[in-house]
């Protein structure tokens, strides 16, 4: 699989800590179109399908980051409908970098653009009926399921709760 570009901010941190643990802020989006389909991107680094996601840059608000990330990765313009959830989750990248992300995910509506591979982070981008998704891991499923619930409160692990989707270090 391809290596994915790293932000200059993370590259500077990695120069000091090597592959050791970094705690980083991230966002992801469960994007729906007018037909109710969900937008997924197939990751270049591991070949797995996921929701569009990425880092929040220093000084950037989560809402701005999610709009930017969706467009950068998929070519789709979005409007945020609501905050859907937040949680920390561990990631170990193929190159050995270890991260713990505080991820904030949003339910978004597509308002323009056409889905396409728009950067080096994805190898495919497509719309899927939520009842007929390709294979996705439990972390991706948690974000999709919580975002698609109508009138649901923002999802978070309850104090002391150990949700299995949040404990797997290979979950992206």
KAKA-V902069 format. One record per pair of residues at least 6 apart in sequence whose ideal C-beta (glycine too) atoms are under 8 Angstrom apart, sorted by the first residue. I is the first residue (numbers start at 1). J is the second residue. Records with the same first field share a line. If there is no record, write none. Layout:
# KAKA-V902069
I->J, J
This chain:
# KAKA-V902069
1->43, 44, 45, 46, 47, 94
2->44, 45, 120, 123
3->45, 94, 95
4->43, 44, 45, 120, 121
5->119, 120, 121
6->14
7->55, 57
9->55, 57, 58
10->22, 24, 55
13->22
14->22, 97
19->95, 96, 97, 98
20->98
21->98, 99, 100
22->97, 98, 99, 100
23->99, 100, 101, 102
24->55, 99, 100, 101, 102
25->55, 56, 62, 101, 102, 104
26->53, 54, 55, 56, 101, 102, 103, 104
27->53, 54, 55, 56, 62, 65, 66, 69, 103, 104, 105, 106
28->50, 51, 52, 53, 54, 66, 69, 103, 104, 105, 106, 143
29->39, 51, 52, 53, 66, 69, 70, 78, 105, 106, 107, 108
30->38, 51, 84, 105, 106, 107, 108, 143, 144, 147, 148
31->38, 39, 51, 52, 70, 74, 76, 78, 108, 109, 110
32->38, 39, 107, 108, 109, 110, 148
33->39, 109, 110, 127
34->110
35->127
36->129, 130
37->127, 128, 129, 130
38->51, 127, 128, 129, 130, 133, 144, 148
39->51, 52, 70, 74, 76, 110, 115, 125, 126, 127, 128
40->49, 50, 51, 125, 126, 127, 128, 133, 134, 136
41->49, 50, 51, 52, 73, 74, 121, 122, 124, 125
42->48, 49, 50, 122, 123, 124, 125
43->49, 50, 121, 122, 123, 172
44->120, 121, 122, 123
45->93, 94, 121, 172
46->94, 172
47->123
48->136, 137, 172
49->133, 134, 135, 136, 140
50->136, 137, 140, 172
51->105, 140, 143, 144
52->69, 70, 73, 74
53->69, 103, 105, 172
54->65, 68, 69, 72, 73, 121
55->65
56->62, 65
57->65
60->68
62->104, 106
63->80, 106
66->78, 80, 104, 106, 108
67->77, 78, 80, 108
70->76, 77, 78, 108
71->77, 78, 113, 118
72->118, 119, 121
73->118, 119, 121, 122, 125
74->113, 115, 116, 118, 122, 125
75->113, 114, 115, 116, 118, 125
76->110, 112, 113, 114, 115
77->110, 111, 112, 113
78->108, 109, 110, 111
79->108, 109, 111
80->106, 107, 108
81->106, 107, 108, 109
82->106, 107
83->104, 105, 106, 154
84->105, 106, 107, 143, 146, 147, 152, 154, 155
85->104, 105, 142, 143, 146, 147, 154, 155, 156
86->102, 103, 104, 105, 154, 155, 156
87->102, 103, 142, 155, 156, 157, 163, 166
88->100, 101, 102, 103, 166
89->100, 101, 103, 139, 165, 166, 168, 171
90->98, 99, 100, 101, 167, 168, 169, 171
91->98, 99, 100, 101, 169, 170, 171, 172
92->98, 99, 169, 170
93->99
98->169
103->143
105->143, 146, 147
106->147
107->147, 148
115->125, 126, 127
116->125
117->123, 124, 125
118->125
128->134
130->144, 148
133->144
136->144
137->165, 168, 171, 172
138->164, 165, 168, 171
139->165, 166, 168, 171, 172
141->165
142->155, 163, 165, 166
146->152, 155
157->163, 166
165->171
